[in-house]
Amino acid sequence: MNGCGEIMNSIFHDLYEKYHQEIYQFIYYMTKDRETAEDLVQEVYIRIMKAYNRFEGNSSEKTWMYSIARNVTIDYFRKQKGWKNKIIPNIDWDGQMIKDNQPIPEEVAIMNDNVREIYRCLNRCTVNQKAVIILRYIQGMSISETAGVLNWSESKVKTTQHRALKAIKKMMDDSSEEGRNSFEEIPLERKRN
């Protein structure tokens, strides 16, 4: 029994070293709360320890672990009041990439505003849309890997991604429109008496 325990500890340690940071980031982006993410990561590893002997190898360990992380996060949201009210938006993430390694300060300020706005919109997405966007664009997973994590077909991942990007773009456009309207309402000159 001791030899089996040592092997399990070694396997667990390897999984932890390889994937801990990625799993934490995924859950953090989903929950937007550091303490919650830390608690949920612990729950993920508890479930991994309990279920590892049932892991059949039909997917990679990484995909399997992300599936567990997603399920733990979904369980957390289900326990929260109003979890179904989350919205998933769509945006062209490729258009938000930095082109130069050393942008000028004005570009950094604009980029930071854009990134903040993207994350604000992402927080308004549905849980499924948010998961797809995080897995695809933040975690860098392929369509196939994302489908494996979510236990979906590749076409469902593509459809959800498309809808999410479309929703984010609309939210960003609406936000820009509101900004323009509020700017137009500000008089440029003071009225003289």
Secondary structure, 3 states (H helix, E strand, C coil): CHHHHHHHHHHHHHHHHHHHHHHHHHHHHHHCCHHHHHHHHHHHHHHHHHHHHHCCCCCCHHHHHHHHHHHHHHHHHHHCCCHHHCCCCECCHHHHCCCCCCCCHHHHHHHHHHHHHHHHHHHCCCHHHHHHHHHHHHCCCCHHHHHHHHCCCHHHHHHHHHHHHHHHHHHHHHHHHHHHHHHHHCCCCCCCC
